[in-house]
Amino acid sequence: MSSVHTIRETAWVLGVSQGVVFRAIRLGLLTAERQYGRLVIPNSSLRRLLSEPGVPRD
């Protein structure tokens, strides 16, 4: 598993649209950073979100 995930990969893992991922970033639910001009999600941020209660894991 890589240390960062693209917006598309994050959406796939969470089972949501890319728009929902961008909304989660704006709301502070996911941390994003720029690498080589691209917005990416650190693995630690994705793991934290997945470990929270109420997040579907189907």
Backbone hydrogen bonds, N-H to C=O, Kabsch-Sander energy under -0.5 kcal/mol:
donor,donor_aa,acceptor,acceptor_aa,energy
5,H,41,I,-2.4
7,I,39,L,-0.5
10,T,6,T,-2.5
11,A,7,I,-2.5
12,W,8,R,-2.1
13,V,9,E,-2.6
14,L,10,T,-2.3
15,G,11,A,-1.4
16,V,11,A,-2.2
21,V,17,S,-1.4
22,F,18,Q,-2.4
23,R,19,G,-2.1
24,A,20,V,-2.4
25,I,21,V,-2.0
26,R,22,F,-2.4
27,L,23,R,-2.4
28,G,24,A,-0.5
28,G,25,I,-1.1
29,L,24,A,-2.3
30,L,24,A,-1.3
33,E,40,V,-2.5
35,Q,38,R,-2.8
38,R,35,Q,-2.0
40,V,33,E,-3.1
40,V,38,R,-0.5
41,I,5,H,-3.3
43,N,3,S,-3.2
45,S,42,P,-0.6
46,L,42,P,-1.8
47,R,43,N,-2.7
48,R,44,S,-2.1
49,L,45,S,-2.1
50,L,46,L,-2.3
51,S,47,R,-1.6
52,E,48,R,-0.7
52,E,49,L,-0.9
55,V,52,E,-1.2
